[in-house]
Structure formats: C-alpha cells, structure tokens
C-alpha cells in the first residue's frame, strides 16, 4: 500500500511540474519561475514529511514487536502533545512513566474523612452473593442457620465452580440466610464473637509451588473471591491466567478514602500480596500511583518491589483502575486482565504472613450528615446501622455503601458491600423545586457550572442531597460524556448500540474496556438522566452471553 502511495505521489509531482513549466512558458515572463520553485519546495517538504511519518510508524511497530509498551513509553520521533503542554512532573515521579489526563471532573463535597480512627462497635457481618458478579444467584450453601463458624470457614460455593469458596469474614454464629426474588440468596449474616477465632491455613511456598497449587490454595482459602476480571468485571474462572494484573493505589471518587492512611501498619502484607499476584500471571503487576499531591504517596506504594509503576495526574475518574488500564495497556479482544483493590491485596498477603483469612477493613465514614467523619477498623461486610449508630445529625438521610456515584443505597439493616471501603451519608432529597434551575438556588455541584456560585467559589466543597433535579427524558446527543471520560471511547454511540442490541458495534466501540464505575461520572453529567451504569451492565451481560 505504501509503494502505491509513493507511486501516486510521484505521478502527482510530475504532473504538477509539467503543468507549471507549460504555464510559465505560456506566460512569457521570467517571474513565473519563482512559482515553479515554490511549488517544487512545497512538494519536497511534503515528500520529506511522508517519509518521516512512515519511519515513525515503522519505529512504533518494531517497538511493539520488541515488547515495549508504547502506551506508556514514547518511542516516537516526535514528542507527545501532553509532553509539550503539560505542567512539569512532580519531583517524586523521578522520570517514571507519567500520564496527565485532561478530561474528567472532581465533585467536591463536604464531609471528607479526617485522618483519625473512630471507635465503633459492629456485631453483625454479612457475605452477599450478588456482590460477586459471574456466580449463580443461588450458590450451594455449606452452612445452615445456627452453625458456628470461624473466620475463613467456607459459607457457600458457586455450583459451576465448586472449588471456589466464599468464606466467613468473622467468627460467630450464622443467624440468617436471606433470599430475594426467585429464591436467590442475597446475604448470609453472622453474629460475631467478641473474641475472633480463625481457621488455620497452610499456604504453599511461593518460591517452589506451581501456579496450579497457588490457585488451588487461593480458591480454597477465600482469596480468589477478591479478584475481579476484565472484561465484564466478574470472578475469574478456574485455571485462567491473566495477561496482566492492575491495582490502583488511590481513589479519586467523591469523598474517597485516603489509601495512604489505610495502608499504614500493613505494608508487609501488601508487599506479600503483590508477590503472590506476580506468580499468577505471565505478564506484569501494575500499580497506578497518585501524582496529584505535593508529597509522594506512602512508601508501601512508591517502594513496592516486583511490580511496574505508572503515575497519574488529573481529575476523577483518574483513580479508576479501568482508566489506568486504558492508558497503560488497553484491553484488546481475547485479553483477560485482573484487578484488585489495595485492601484485597493486603488480605491475600495475610494468607501467607499470618496464615489465616484476615478480612480486616479500614472503612471511611464520609458525608456532611456525620457528626464526626474519620475511619473505623472493622471487617468485610460490616452492618451499616452499627457503623453509623449515634453519629448522624438527623434521621432523614441516604445511607450509601460506597461513594455517591457508584455506591448502593442501604437501610440501617443493610451491610457494607464486599468491595466497598467507604460509607457515605448525605441528605435525602425528596422535595420538588419550583422552576428548577431557572430560579436562584443554593450552591450545588454541576458539570455545566450553571450557577453563579460555581464561578465565585470554584474550589469550595458543596452540601449535596439526592435530588436529581430532573427526570428521565429523551436520550439526546450532547457531547457531555466525552468531556468527562478520559478514554478513547465514544460513550454516547456505545450506549445507543447497547440499547439497540448491536453486539458487533458494542465491541468495536470499546465496551470490553469498561465497568460501571468508569461511566458513573457520565451518568452524573447526563442531561437526559439516563441510567448509564445499568445500561452498561446490560450490555456487558449481552456480550458475555455471546463469548
């Protein structure tokens, strides 16, 4: 194809030269020779530019064949645009791979967790099968109501994968096995002992064990259930080997916990978890590091061994692992990558350092409806009512497991979801506003910055409630999604492809790279009030059925 292009270019140049010479002879003036020289100079520059571009493309192809990650390392003849116009890198980056994302939006809310530990007593914990996508809605129970369990004892397993155990986060008595629609099991509730006891484990020797032995141990001990696979954000299948494993060491969501504070005192288990994960892949374990602050993140992240690191700076969703994967090494058709959260890595590491399933969690209490914000030390699946007891300004509030963009609404009888390390409480917004945005109103977060207060106080946090300020309406093309999603994806077209069930178009538009958290900010910005996270999950399930 390139030979044909050069052939056509040479033919075009020859025709231009002949035409120009004939024109110059017909005009009868010597000045027209300047026109000929100008055109020849322009054509020479065009040819030179073409040759440089072809050389640059060949350089990129050779680099990828040599295994160089061209998404991270610039192997081009030319500097990237962000290398020219971006602000200087923080000193602590020290020349490591660095990506500054321009798109996104930070929702500044009141009620960020203070870096202090609060005393909270939690007596009930639950493991919720719906938290683990990819397993049957009615798993096979291994305990009954009234059974006494130790932390790490199996509670149930997936019927399709009986070797993968879902285990108790605490020791105590199983007091409820609750069911939802179609008899699906929604949660297994444990009344915790005052003094915790643990099932003893015998982990394999990392230096000598095979990958199959390591996988078998993680499945039997409960560690496997903490891993999620992309595409589809599901539990990995037995025997799968991921292309790479990714961990984001910071969270940019509204009021997100400070993972530098969370990891304190647990650095050894975190590093051990990274060592375990490195044995599970033929590729690399990647850490996404936070370059937004004036100071370097915790040493547990910066000085982690046996991993590759990439620094990120920008607005939310820069902390999302899916966004980081997209800019480090995107998911292609047929790829499988695994993702974990920091505290899940610590739990996997503790299987080896403590020889027990230690599901301890540091949970952030956030939102301006708390009397005191901060962190509490508890276990996976803690009861929401116990976490917020005696610490709320009023009763008319929305309890959320997670953040305001992706979290789930909970009652006081509900439980923290398995992959959440944050409880957010904000005002319940069930009132109607006269004239809506047309009338002067209180300060509120908005992507469009409609209100004057957004100009007067651009960096001040907002009080928020759950009002959506409008109802679902026609799905119109606005370009809002592209402004807040820092990925080379056309979300508006993708969502419409999902709604029409166009499988091939969905794959071509990049659905395999996305999970719900990646489009949550698009949902916040959506003028049409479309449930984009729900639409994306429907699309992912359609794709999964076809693969």
C-alpha positions in Angstrom: 0.0 0.0 0.0 2.9 2.3 0.8 4.5 1.6 -2.6 1.3 2.5 -4.3 1.1 5.7 -2.3 4.6 6.7 -3.3 3.8 5.8 -6.9 0.7 8.1 -6.9 2.7 10.9 -5.2 5.5 10.7 -7.8 2.9 10.8 -10.6 1.2 13.8 -9.0 4.5 15.7 -8.6 5.5 15.0 -12.2 2.1 16.3 -13.5 2.4 19.5 -11.3 6.0 20.1 -12.6 4.9 19.7 -16.3 1.8 21.9 -15.8 3.8 24.6 -14.0 6.5 24.6 -16.8 3.9 24.9 -19.5 2.2 27.7 -17.6 5.5 29.5 -17.2 6.4 29.2 -20.9 2.9 30.4 -22.0 3.0 33.5 -19.8 6.2 34.8 -21.3 7.6 36.2 -18.1 10.7 35.1 -16.1 9.0 35.8 -12.8 6.9 32.7 -13.1 10.0 30.6 -12.4 9.6 31.6 -8.8 6.2 29.9 -8.8 7.8 26.7 -10.1 10.5 26.8 -7.4 7.9 27.5 -4.7 5.7 24.5 -5.8 8.8 22.3 -6.0 9.9 23.3 -2.5 6.4 22.6 -1.1 6.3 19.2 -2.8 9.8 18.3 -1.4 8.6 19.2 2.1 5.5 17.0 1.5 7.6 14.0 0.4 10.0 14.5 3.4 7.1 14.7 5.8 5.6 11.5 4.3 8.9 9.6 4.7 9.3 10.8 8.3 5.8 9.7 9.1 6.3 6.2 7.6 9.6 5.9 9.5 7.8 6.9 12.7 5.1 4.3 12.1 7.7 1.6 11.5 9.5 2.6 14.7 6.3 2.1 16.6 5.7 -1.3 15.0 9.2 -2.5 15.9 8.8 -1.3 19.5 5.6 -3.2 20.0 7.2 -6.3 18.4 10.0 -5.9 21.0 7.5 -5.9 23.8 7.8 -2.2 24.6 4.5 -0.6 26.0 4.1 2.2 23.6 1.1 3.5 25.5 3.4 4.3 28.4 6.8 4.9 26.7 7.0 7.4 23.9 9.1 5.7 21.1 8.0 8.2 18.5 10.4 10.6 16.7 8.0 13.4 17.9 7.2 14.4 21.5 3.6 13.7 22.6 1.3 16.7 22.9 1.0 16.2 26.7 4.8 16.2 27.0 4.8 19.7 25.4 1.8 21.4 27.1 1.5 19.6 30.4 2.6 21.1 33.7 6.0 19.9 35.0 6.0 16.5 36.6 6.3 16.4 40.4 9.8 15.8 41.6 8.9 12.5 43.3 7.9 11.0 39.9 11.7 10.7 39.1 11.3 10.1 35.4 9.0 7.1 35.8 6.1 6.6 33.3 3.7 9.6 33.9 0.3 10.3 32.4 -1.5 13.6 32.9 -5.2 13.3 31.9 -7.0 16.4 30.9 -10.6 15.2 30.9 -12.7 14.5 34.0 -14.4 16.3 36.8 -13.9 16.5 40.5 -17.1 16.6 42.6 -16.2 18.5 45.7 -18.5 17.6 48.6 -18.5 18.4 52.3 -17.7 15.7 54.7 -14.3 14.2 53.7 -13.0 11.7 56.3 -10.5 13.2 58.7 -7.3 11.1 59.1 -8.2 9.7 62.5 -9.6 6.5 63.8 -13.0 6.4 65.4 -14.3 3.8 67.9 -17.3 1.9 66.5 -18.7 -1.5 67.7 -20.1 -3.7 65.0 -21.7 -7.0 65.9 -23.1 -8.3 62.6 -21.4 -9.0 59.3 -22.7 -10.4 56.0 -21.4 -12.0 52.8 -23.6 -11.1 49.9 -23.5 -13.3 46.8 -24.8 -10.5 44.5 -21.6 -8.6 45.1 -19.6 -11.3 43.2 -20.7 -11.0 39.5 -20.3 -14.1 37.5 -21.6 -16.6 40.0 -25.0 -18.3 40.1 -27.7 -16.4 42.0 -28.4 -19.5 44.2 -24.9 -20.8 45.3 -24.5 -24.1 47.1 -24.6 -23.4 50.9 -22.1 -25.2 53.1 -23.6 -24.0 56.4 -27.1 -23.7 57.9 -28.7 -21.2 60.3 -27.3 -21.8 63.8 -23.9 -23.0 62.6 -20.8 -21.8 64.4 -18.0 -20.7 62.1 -14.5 -19.4 62.3 -13.2 -16.6 60.2 -12.1 -18.2 57.0 -14.6 -21.2 57.1 -16.5 -21.8 53.8 -20.1 -20.4 53.7 -21.0 -21.3 50.1 -19.6 -22.0 46.7 -20.6 -21.4 43.1 -22.3 -24.5 41.7 -20.4 -24.1 38.4 -17.1 -23.8 40.2 -17.3 -25.8 43.4 -13.6 -25.3 44.2 -14.0 -21.5 44.7 -15.0 -20.9 48.3 -16.7 -17.8 49.7 -15.7 -17.7 53.4 -16.7 -16.1 56.7 -15.1 -12.7 57.4 -15.5 -13.2 61.1 -16.1 -16.0 63.6 -19.5 -16.4 65.2 -23.0 -17.8 64.6 -24.8 -17.8 61.3 -28.1 -16.1 62.2 -29.7 -15.6 58.8 -29.6 -16.8 55.2 -31.8 -14.2 53.4 -33.3 -14.7 50.0 -34.7 -12.3 47.4 -36.5 -12.7 44.1 -36.7 -16.3 42.7 -35.2 -17.6 45.9 -31.8 -16.1 45.1 -29.6 -15.8 48.2 -29.0 -12.2 49.0 -26.9 -12.4 52.2 -25.5 -14.7 54.8 -25.5 -13.0 58.2 -23.1 -13.8 61.0 -23.4 -12.6 64.6 -19.7 -12.0 65.5 -17.9 -13.4 68.6 -16.4 -10.9 70.9 -13.1 -12.6 70.5 -12.3 -13.6 67.0 -11.0 -17.1 66.1 -9.5 -18.1 62.8 -9.3 -21.2 60.7 -5.7 -22.2 60.4 -4.3 -22.3 56.9 -1.2 -23.9 55.4 -0.1 -21.7 52.4 2.3 -23.1 49.8 5.9 -22.0 49.5 5.8 -19.2 46.9 9.4 -20.0 45.9 8.7 -23.6 44.9 4.9 -24.1 44.4 3.4 -24.3 40.9 0.8 -21.8 39.7 -1.8 -24.5 39.9 -1.0 -25.2 43.5 -1.2 -21.4 44.3 -4.5 -21.0 42.5 -6.0 -24.0 44.4 -4.9 -22.5 47.7 -6.5 -19.1 46.9 -9.7 -20.8 45.8 -10.0 -22.9 49.0 -8.9 -20.1 51.4 -11.3 -17.3 50.1 -8.6 -15.2 48.4 -9.8 -16.0 44.9 -13.1 -14.3 45.5 -11.3 -10.9 46.0 -10.1 -10.9 42.4 -12.1 -9.4 39.5 -11.6 -10.0 35.9 -12.0 -7.5 33.0 -13.7 -7.6 30.7 -17.1 -8.0 32.4 -15.9 -7.2 36.0 -16.5 -10.8 37.1 -14.9 -13.5 39.2 -12.1 -15.2 37.2 -12.7 -18.8 36.0 -10.6 -21.6 37.4 -7.3 -22.1 35.6 -7.4 -18.6 33.9 -4.0 -16.9 33.6 -4.4 -13.1 33.2 -2.4 -11.1 30.6 -1.6 -8.5 33.4 -2.8 -7.5 36.9 -3.7 -3.9 37.8 -4.1 -2.2 41.2 -4.9 1.5 41.6 -3.3 2.8 44.8 -5.6 5.9 45.0 -9.2 6.7 44.6 -10.4 9.9 43.0 -14.2 9.4 43.6 -16.1 12.0 45.7 -15.0 11.8 49.4 -12.9 8.7 48.7 -10.8 7.3 51.5 -7.1 8.2 51.6 -5.4 4.9 50.8 -2.1 6.2 52.1 -3.7 6.3 55.5 -5.4 3.0 55.1 -2.2 1.1 54.3 -0.3 2.3 57.4 0.9 -0.6 59.5 0.0 -3.2 56.8 2.9 -2.6 54.4 4.3 -6.1 54.9 1.1 -7.9 54.0 0.6 -5.5 51.0 4.0 -6.4 49.6 3.4 -10.1 50.2 0.1 -9.8 48.3 2.0 -8.3 45.3 4.4 -11.2 45.4 1.6 -13.7 45.3 -0.1 -11.9 42.4 3.1 -11.8 40.4 3.1 -15.6 40.4 -0.3 -15.8 38.9 0.5 -14.0 35.6 3.0 -14.3 32.8 2.7 -10.6 32.3 3.2 -7.8 34.8 1.6 -6.5 38.0 1.0 -2.7 37.5 0.5 -0.1 40.3 -1.3 3.1 39.4 0.3 5.8 41.6 -1.1 9.2 42.6 0.8 12.2 41.2 -1.8 14.8 42.2 -0.4 15.9 45.5 2.6 17.9 46.6 4.0 15.0 48.5 4.8 11.4 47.4 2.3 8.7 48.3 3.0 6.1 51.0 6.3 4.1 50.8 4.2 0.9 50.6 3.2 2.1 47.1 6.2 4.0 45.9 8.8 1.4 47.1 6.8 -1.7 46.2 9.0 -4.4 44.7 8.4 -6.7 41.8 5.9 -4.5 40.0 5.7 -1.9 37.3 4.5 1.6 38.2 2.8 4.4 36.3 2.0 7.8 37.8 -1.3 9.5 37.0 -2.5 13.1 37.5 -5.8 14.6 36.6 -9.4 14.8 37.7 -11.9 12.0 38.5 -12.0 9.2 37.2 -8.2 9.3 37.1 -8.1 6.9 40.1 -10.3 4.3 38.4 -8.3 1.2 37.5 -10.2 0.9 34.2 -9.0 4.3 33.1 -5.4 3.4 34.1 -5.6 0.1 32.2 -6.7 2.0 29.1 -3.7 4.3 29.2 -1.1 1.8 30.3 -2.0 -1.3 28.2 -5.6 -1.4 26.8 -7.7 -4.5 26.8 -8.0 -6.0 23.3 -10.3 -8.7 22.0 -9.4 -12.0 23.7 -7.4 -10.4 26.6 -8.2 -11.1 30.2 -6.8 -8.8 33.0 -7.3 -9.0 36.7 -7.9 -6.0 39.1 -7.8 -5.8 42.9 -8.2 -3.1 45.5 -5.5 -2.3 48.0 -7.2 -3.9 51.0 -7.9 -7.0 49.0 -4.2 -7.3 48.2 -3.5 -7.0 51.9 -6.0 -9.8 52.7 -4.3 -12.1 50.1 -0.9 -11.2 51.6 -2.1 -12.0 55.1 -3.0 -15.5 54.0 0.8 -16.1 53.8 2.1 -13.7 56.5 -0.5 -14.6 59.2 -1.6 -18.0 57.8 -5.3 -17.0 58.2 -8.0 -15.3 56.3 -7.9 -11.8 57.8 -10.7 -9.7 56.3 -10.0 -6.6 58.4 -11.1 -3.4 56.7 -10.4 0.2 57.4 -13.6 1.9 56.4 -14.1 5.7 55.8 -17.2 7.4 57.2 -17.9 10.3 54.9 -20.5 12.9 54.2 -21.7 16.0 56.0 -24.5 14.3 57.7 -22.0 12.6 60.1 -21.3 14.4 63.3 -17.7 13.0 63.1 -16.0 11.8 60.0 -13.0 9.5 60.0 -12.0 5.9 59.7 -13.1 2.8 61.6 -11.4 -0.6 61.9 -13.8 -3.4 61.2 -14.2 -6.4 58.9 -15.6 -7.0 55.4 -19.4 -6.8 55.2 -20.0 -4.8 58.4 -23.5 -3.8 59.3 -24.3 -0.2 58.1 -26.5 0.6 61.1 -23.7 -0.3 63.5 -21.2 1.8 61.6 -23.3 5.0 61.7 -25.0 4.5 65.2 -25.1 7.7 67.3 -23.1 9.7 64.7 -25.7 11.3 62.5 -27.2 14.8 62.6 -30.7 13.7 61.6 -32.6 10.6 60.5 -33.8 11.8 57.1 -30.6 10.8 55.2 -29.5 8.5 52.5 -27.1 5.7 53.6 -24.7 4.6 50.8 -22.3 1.7 50.7 -19.5 3.3 48.6 -19.4 6.7 47.1 -22.2 8.9 45.7 -21.5 8.0 42.1 -21.3 4.2 42.2 -22.5 3.2 45.7 -25.6 1.3 46.7 -28.5 2.6 48.7 -28.7 0.9 52.1 -31.0 0.7 55.1 -29.8 0.6 58.6 -30.3 -3.2 58.5 -28.1 -3.5 55.4 -24.4 -4.3 55.1 -21.3 -2.9 53.5 -20.7 -4.4 50.1 -17.7 -6.7 49.6 -15.7 -4.3 47.5 -16.5 -1.0 49.4 -14.3 0.6 52.0 -16.5 3.8 52.4 -19.9 4.7 53.9 -21.3 8.0 52.6 -24.3 9.7 54.3 -26.0 12.7 52.6 -29.3 14.5 52.9 -32.3 12.6 51.4 -33.6 14.9 48.6 -37.2 14.0 48.2 -38.6 17.6 47.7 -39.5 19.4 44.5 -38.1 22.7 43.4 -40.3 25.4 41.8 -38.9 26.4 38.4 -35.8 24.1 38.9 -32.6 25.6 37.7 -34.3 28.8 36.4 -34.7 30.1 40.0 -31.9 31.3 42.2 -30.9 28.5 44.5 -28.3 27.1 46.9 -24.8 26.0 45.8 -24.7 22.6 44.2 -22.2 20.5 42.2 -22.7 20.8 38.5 -20.6 20.0 35.4 -22.2 22.8 33.4 -21.4 25.4 36.1 -24.9 26.9 35.6 -24.9 28.7 39.0 -23.1 31.9 39.8 -21.7 30.3 43.0 -19.6 28.0 40.8 -17.8 31.0 39.5 -17.5 32.8 42.8 -16.4 29.7 44.8 -14.8 27.3 42.3 -12.9 25.2 44.8 -15.3 25.2 47.8 -16.9 21.8 48.7 -20.7 21.6 48.4 -23.5 20.3 50.5 -25.3 17.7 48.5 -28.6 15.8 48.6 -30.0 13.0 46.5 -32.3 15.2 44.2 -31.6 14.5 40.5 -33.0 17.9 39.5 -35.0 16.5 36.7 -36.5 13.3 35.4 -35.5 10.8 32.7 -36.1 12.2 29.2 -35.2 11.7 25.5 -31.6 10.4 25.0 -30.1 13.3 23.1 -26.5 13.8 21.8 -24.8 16.4 23.9 -21.1 15.6 23.9 -21.2 15.8 27.7 -19.9 12.2 28.2 -16.8 12.7 26.1 -15.8 15.7 28.3 -15.6 13.7 31.5 -14.4 10.3 30.3 -10.6 10.3 29.6 -10.7 7.3 27.3 -10.6 7.0 23.5 -14.1 5.7 23.5 -17.4 7.3 22.1 -19.7 6.6 25.0 -22.8 8.2 23.5 -22.6 5.9 20.5 -21.8 2.9 22.7 -24.8 3.3 24.9 -27.1 3.6 21.9 -25.5 0.4 20.4 -26.3 -1.3 23.7 -29.9 -0.2 23.7 -30.3 -1.5 20.1 -28.5 -4.8 20.9 -25.8 -4.3 18.2 -23.2 -6.7 19.5 -20.5 -6.1 16.9 -20.8 -2.3 17.3 -20.7 -2.6 21.0 -17.4 -4.5 20.8 -16.0 -2.1 18.2 -16.8 0.9 20.4 -14.9 -0.4 23.4 -17.4 -2.0 25.8 -14.9 -4.6 26.8 -12.7 -1.9 28.5 -15.5 -0.5 30.7 -17.1 -1.3 34.0 -19.9 0.6 35.7 -17.5 2.9 37.8 -15.9 4.2 34.6 -19.2 5.7 33.3 -20.6 6.8 36.6 -19.4 10.4 36.0 -21.1 10.4 32.6 -24.3 9.4 34.4 -23.9 12.4 36.8 -23.3 14.8 33.8 -26.2 13.3 31.7 -28.8 15.9 30.8 -31.1 13.1 29.8 -30.9 11.4 33.3 -30.2 8.0 31.7 -29.2 5.1 34.0 -25.9 4.6 32.2 -24.3 2.2 34.7 -27.4 0.0 34.4 -27.3 0.2 30.6 -23.6 -0.7 30.5 -24.2 -3.8 32.8 -26.9 -5.0 30.4 -24.5 -4.6 27.5 -21.7 -6.5 29.3 -24.1 -9.3 30.1 -25.2 -9.4 26.4 -21.5 -9.6 25.3 -20.7 -12.3 27.9 -23.5 -14.5 26.6 -22.0 -14.3 23.1 -18.5 -15.2 24.2 
